[in-house]
Amino acid sequence: MQVIATVLGIPPDDGDRFRVWVHDMLEVAPTDVNVAIATLLDFSGTYRSTSSVDGWSPVTTS
């Protein structure tokens, strides 16, 4: 999961948060739409505003 987080540009310090997000999206969200919405808004709002990674840079520069 660490490799995926790195490719997505998620800082190593947020690894635990990313694992919780993945758990919520794959195991909880399919049965609770409120959790799905809250998780997506939390994740996208946090990383869209703070990330300078475009999603492809880690792939193309490695």
PESUL-V861768 format. One record per run of one state. SS is the DSSP state (h for helix, s for strand, l for the rest). FROM is the first residue (numbers start at 0). LEN is the number of residues. If there is no record, write none. Layout:
BEGIN
[[SS & FROM & LEN] [SS & FROM & LEN]]
END
This chain:
BEGIN
[[l & 0 & 1] [h & 1 & 6] [l & 7 & 4] [h & 11 & 20] [l & 31 & 1] [h & 32 & 18] [l & 50 & 6] [h & 56 & 4] [l & 60 & 2]]
END
